[in-house]
Amino acid sequence: MNKMNTAERAELDVVSYLHPCEPAQPTRPGNTFGTWVKNLFSTLKRAAQMRADRARLMAMDDRQLEDIGLTRADIEEVINGTYKRPAAPAPAPVAAKAVETEDHRLAA
């Protein structure tokens, strides 16, 4: 944590006492206008990528979507990151066929 002088520490203690739900945090030097602009551009870039992904998936026909395990109803969930792939069905049990032989030795 940053070094604080006695006055700053006392002010922090008073604020914490007046609002005990969560400790008061001094303003972080990283929260500047430049950081805000950087976050804005990052958000806009992510939104553009989501629009492009949605357009690519919507351009696929139903057969192509089925090939990758999706339906049209799944597209929004995939784009939003909330899609949960359904559990694969359990494999069907295979009946073992009994082999009856009189000679249990293998031929050499």
C-alpha positions in Angstrom: 0.0 0.0 0.0 1.2 3.6 -0.6 2.9 5.3 2.2 0.6 7.7 4.0 1.4 10.4 6.4 -0.3 10.6 9.8 -2.9 13.1 8.6 -4.0 10.9 5.7 -4.1 7.8 7.9 -6.3 9.7 10.5 -8.6 10.9 7.7 -8.9 7.3 6.4 -9.7 6.0 9.9 -12.4 8.6 10.4 -14.0 7.9 7.1 -13.9 4.1 7.9 -15.5 4.8 11.2 -18.3 6.8 9.7 -19.0 4.3 7.0 -18.2 0.9 8.6 -19.7 -1.3 5.8 -16.5 -1.2 3.8 -13.1 0.3 4.4 -12.4 3.6 2.7 -10.0 3.4 -0.2 -7.9 6.3 -1.2 -8.1 7.3 -4.9 -5.9 5.1 -7.0 -3.6 7.0 -9.3 -4.5 4.6 -12.2 -8.1 5.9 -12.4 -7.4 8.7 -14.8 -9.1 10.1 -17.9 -6.6 8.1 -20.0 -7.6 4.8 -18.3 -11.3 5.7 -18.9 -10.7 6.3 -22.6 -8.7 3.1 -22.9 -11.6 1.1 -21.3 -14.0 2.8 -23.6 -12.1 1.8 -26.7 -11.7 -1.7 -25.3 -15.4 -2.0 -24.8 -16.2 -0.7 -28.3 -13.7 -3.2 -29.8 -15.3 -6.0 -27.9 -18.8 -5.0 -29.0 -17.6 -4.8 -32.7 -16.1 -8.3 -32.3 -19.4 -9.6 -30.9 -21.4 -8.1 -33.8 -19.0 -9.7 -36.3 -19.2 -13.1 -34.6 -23.0 -12.9 -34.5 -23.1 -12.0 -38.2 -20.9 -15.0 -39.1 -23.0 -17.4 -37.1 -26.3 -16.0 -38.5 -24.9 -16.4 -42.1 -24.5 -20.2 -41.6 -27.3 -22.4 -42.6 -28.9 -24.9 -40.2 -26.8 -27.8 -41.4 -23.5 -25.9 -40.8 -24.7 -24.9 -37.3 -25.6 -28.5 -36.6 -22.1 -29.6 -37.7 -20.6 -27.4 -34.9 -23.3 -28.5 -32.4 -25.4 -25.4 -32.3 -28.9 -24.3 -33.2 -30.1 -20.8 -34.2 -31.5 -20.5 -30.6 -28.0 -21.0 -29.2 -26.4 -18.1 -31.1 -27.1 -15.3 -28.6 -26.0 -17.4 -25.7 -22.7 -18.2 -27.6 -22.2 -14.5 -28.3 -22.9 -13.5 -24.7 -20.7 -16.2 -23.3 -23.5 -17.9 -21.4 -23.8 -21.0 -23.6 -23.6 -24.3 -21.8 -22.9 -27.3 -24.1 -25.4 -30.1 -23.3 -24.0 -33.2 -21.7 -23.2 -35.9 -24.2 -25.5 -38.9 -24.0 -24.2 -41.9 -22.2 -22.9 -44.6 -24.6 -25.2 -47.5 -25.2 -24.2 -50.6 -23.3 -22.6 -53.2 -25.5 -23.7 -56.8 -24.9 -20.7 -59.1 -24.6 -21.0 -62.3 -26.5 -19.9 -65.3 -24.6 -17.4 -67.5 -26.4 -17.6 -71.2 -25.5 -14.7 -73.4 -26.4 -13.4 -76.6 -25.1 -9.8 -75.7 -25.5 -8.7 -72.6 -23.6 -5.1 -72.8 -24.8 -3.9 -70.8 -27.7 -2.2 -72.5 -30.6 1.5 -71.9 -30.6 
